[in-house]
Amino acid sequence: MDKPKLVYFGFYRELIKNKHMKKIILLSIILGLITASASSQTKQESIKQLFHLMQTDSMMEKTFTAIVPTIMAQIPQEYKDSVKSATMNQFMNSLITSSKEMCKKMLDEDVVALYDKLFSEDEIKDMIVFYSSPTGKKMIEKSPEMQKEIVGLLMQKFMPELQKDIKEFTLKMKPPVAK
């Protein structure tokens, strides 16, 4: 029983000793690694193509455009005089620019890696086919409108109840009045 194993391993040892065989084995390993790397790059490129079809950059820009007025409305009145207002506007523009850059970097790196982790290459290709179709394009076109409608529904249907619950909770949290 031991002898066939020795012959088997001896055969591979002799193959590896052969200079040409060493080159072939090394070349096979390198080609395997290159193929795996190329496959990964192809998938990453497919994900970026999907994001382009989904218009993620445009969606991000629209999101920032939509939230800036809300953020600006939160600024205390004291910062709205002419001198402080100019400084605040400059700060907000700088903040928005840096936030957009961070989001773009996150999208290009982290979200691509997330899609790479969660979806197979075939699933990414299926999404590309879908978002290239008329229905997929309509989905992208209507997404901001759908999001706006959903937020409106949330605010209309659930916010009053949520505010009521918060008010009740804060009343319970108040310490009892000492007599």
C-alpha positions, 0 to 999 in steps of 0.5 A, a space after each residue: 500500500 505504501 509503495 504506490 503512494 511513493 511511486 505517485 509522489 515520486 512521479 510528481 517530484 520528478 516532474 517538478 525537478 524538470 526545468 520545463 515542468 517547473 516553468 509550466 507549473 509556474 505559468 499555470 499558477 500565474 495564468 490562474 491568478 490572472 484569470 481570477 483577477 480579470 474575472 473580478 475586474 470584469 465584475 467590478 466594471 459590471 457593477 460600475 456600469 450598473 451604477 451608471 445605468 441606475 444613475 446613482 450620481 444623479 440620484 445622489 445630486 438630487 438627494 443633496 439638492 433636496 436636503 439642503 433646504 431642510 438643513 438650512 431651515 435648521 440653522 438658528 435665526 442668529 446665524 441668518 443676519 447678513 455677516 453670519 449668513 454669508 459665513 454660514 453659506 460658505 461653510 454649508 457649501 464647503 460641507 456639501 462639497 466635501 459630503 458629496 466627495 465622500 459619498 462619491 468615494 463611498 459609492 465607487 469603493 465601498 458600495 461597489 465592494 458591497 454589491 460584489 459581496 452580495 450579488 453574483 456576476 450573473 445577477 449583476 448582469 441581470 440587473 444591467 439588462 433590467 435597468 437597460 430595459 424600458 421598464 428599468 429606465 422608467 423605474 429610475 425615472 420615477 424613483 425620486 417621485 416614488 421616494 417623495 410620495 413615500 416620505 409624504 405618506 410616512 409624514 402624513 400617516 405615521 408622523 402624527 402617531 409617532 409624535 404622540 408616542 414621543 410626547 407621551 413618553 417624555 411626559 412619563 419621563 418628567 420627574 414628579 412635581 414635589 409638593 
